[in-house]
Amino acid sequence: MDQTTARPLQDRPRSTQDYLGLEARYGADNYKPMDVVLTRGEGVWVWDVDGRRYLDALSAYSAVNQGHCHPRILAAMVEQAGRLTLTSRAFRNDQLGLFYEEICALTRTSAVLPMNSGAEAVESALKVARKWGYQVKGVPENQAEIIVCGDNFHGRTLAIVGFSTDPVSRADFGPFTPGFLVVPYGDAAALQAAITPNTVAILLEPIQGEAGVIIPPDGYLRAVRRLATEHRVIMVLDEIQTGLGRTGRLLAEEHEGVEADLTLVGKALSGGFYPISAVLSNAEIMGVLKPGEHGSTFGGNPLACAVARMALRVLTEEGMIENAAIQGARLLAGLRAIGSPRVRDIRGRGLMLAVELHEHAAPVCEALRKSGVLCKETHENTIRIAPPLVITGEQVDWALERFAAALK
């Protein structure tokens, strides 16, 4: 071990440029983050290594709905970490069953498959849907079809990027898994035309986040639900970004009064403390999985379950879902009132919003960073805005002043 490797943590480089240099030297070049190096967070605020404070208007892509370092979730994590962290699923633990019971009661479901990342939850749902198609619906072997939507984003695994319509996500990663058919998002007629006797599932987001907070036409989810029921197709809703309060409801599907057959949650399921995701369904569909057919060493571990139980509790007990609806409406109205000619569209539901520009959004995001607000562009022209659900009216107004200055 050389001198550099042996140096204690407190002696390592501390300036922004030092950290940027380390990432450039040793890290894979698969991200292009802003050149801000964060070191601490509390509620809606984060601080960089140079001591500057920012309002986090991205919430780690909605993983930090409950705010940074929520004290009750932190306490639950520390307590469980001192007791038991991992057993694998070879043995049982005293947190998994309680997690099952509480999330089922909250979401009105009856079966849970715990995983770690959102992409794992999506992959799990694809496997469950295919197996259900063969064993229950009677689709011929290896002929199952799953319908997805254009401009989707469900993760980065090989199967998922195979049905992405984003050229950057797909280029040079083939060959891809067959069995997926892409239809336009928000077009119920196109979905209906695509369904065949071999269709086992339709996978979609209630609101497309990565695509730029694209909200489908009113009644679209109800139409998808009706078609899925009529044709005996599993409706899979990816609520990994939209779920757990982000849109002003526990799940975004509630805005249209529908219930999916498979609902995927993640990100805010731990309040940003620990990777955990879940596939929510019913016993008939989830029952196709038998021991040995699917699993995860860390999926359902006691530390993740204890953290998720508290993350769900604070979300509901502290009125964060209701606050998302109230402050989201305030933020949306305030953004629209700015009246900048640079803006093409402003849209949102709850605290999931977007400002679409006639120009590239990165310079505006940089101007916001300099004024103390952290946002990130998507699809070049759109600024995504998704602050923690604990944001106050005063903080919304503070952020709006900075958006007005950046946009004018």
Secondary structure, 3 states (H helix, E strand, C coil): CCHHHHCCHHHCCCCHHHHHHHHHHHCCCCCCCCCCCEEEEEECEEEECCCCEEEECCHHHHCCCCCECCHHHHHHHHHHHCCCCCCCCCCCCCCHHHHHHHHHHHHCCCEEEEECCHHHHHHHHHHHHHHHHHHHHCCCCCCCEEEEECCCCCCCCHHHHHCCCCHHHHCCCCCCCCCEEEECCCCHHHHHHHCCCCEEEEEECCCECCCCCECCCCCHHHHHHHHHHHCCCEEEEECCCCCCCCCCCCCHHHHHCCCCCEEEECHHHHCCCCCCEEEEECHHHHCCCCCCCCCCCCCCCHHHHHHHHHHHHHHHHCCHHHHHHHHHHHHHHHHHHHCCCCEEEEEEECCEEEEEECCCCHHHHHHHHHHCEECEEECCCEEEECCCCCCCHHHHHHHHHHHHHHHC
